[in-house]
Amino acid sequence: MIMMSNIFSYVFLFFVLSAASIKLWLSWRQIVTVKSHEGSVPKAFSEDIPLEAHQKAANYTVAKMKLSNVSTVIDTVLLLALTFGGVLNWLFEVSELTSQGNILSGLVFFGLLGLFITAVQLPIDLYKTFILEEKFGFNKMSPSLFIKDFFIGLVVTAVIGSVFIAGLLWVMETAGINWWWYAWLLAISFWFFIQYISPTVLAPMFNKFSPLENDNLKERIEGLLKKCGFQSGGLFVMDGSRRSSHGNAYFTGFGKSKRIVFFDTLINKHSADEIEAVLAHELGHFKLRHVLKLTCFMVIVSLVFFGLLGALQQSAFVHEGLNLKAFGSSSMLLAAFYFGLPPFLFLFRPVFAAYLRKNEFEADAYAAQQAPAKELIKALIKLYKDNSSTLTPDKLYSAFYDSHPPASARIARLEASMN
Ligand SMILES: [Zn+2]
């Protein structure tokens, strides 16, 4: 077994370092490409986007890339410190002081781990909000709101996380040889439960949601919903402007309780025609079953993961390869899985991103049937301009990461659909 675990150590290290190198390389490409196009607005946008806004978007993109490089380095060092560096072992030993090998010590272990990771990442969050977003005029958050969000987030995560982890550890300890199957059922049920309570219980802890009051807009949206055969639990406006001037719209919940939420920033900056077109795009994701397909995908992939977790419990090489002690402990098994797996999943990212981009094109095509394509184009250009999103991404960077196709590609297809 010593041989196998040595091999796993090298393979893991290779994947961790390769993933970090690929991330840094792609980000460098993105910076170079965006900078090389900074001098002039792409032809298709030259009427709607002034040079000044285009250059702001370039500077904003480059600043975000540089920060993401710092994050990549910090996360890589953190992962190596947790595993090879022995931090997980140390946290485990501390948690064992409370009570040995039961659910309580497991909760202490994950609590300490969560606090440790949060503390390491906090400076990046602070920098992003109060320096980067502030510099480009997007941050609307006061330090006191940041602190309030931080603590509410911590408490909510602690409560939800403790219930879930306690349940998971309990199943692992008591459900016998096929525990991973029950653990999967528990995880899926828990996920659906969180989705269900999120719009009415969790989200209102952070934001205020008020029913959409603009009658003209409301009437048009209800008309569109009816035309598309969509049942909703209500139209809401969220006070997103308390934190940021970035605009958005989303769906939340499921079944008949689905809510449509607009950021106030979106409502304020877009015409009723544009909002209707944006909503038609979002409805496309539902009508074309993108949401359902992604949920099924998540359910199946998580079953595979739990199966892997079950197999991991039988063999010590991954555990030892990551330099982890306490083989046989359920908490340590979860930690080995949680930190051991992601570097191997990194290469699936472009495949998944390509699938998401295909969905975006389909939702655009659906929207163009329900509302005028030219309104969606107008809304897209405005969103890109107001959010300072780059119009000239690097091809490889975009292929690897982007869940949405570049603006130029989406607009070109929408224009083609108008002829
Ligand atoms: Zn979409």
Residues whose N, C-alpha, C, O or C-beta is under 5 A from the ligand:
A	BS01	ZN	E360 A363
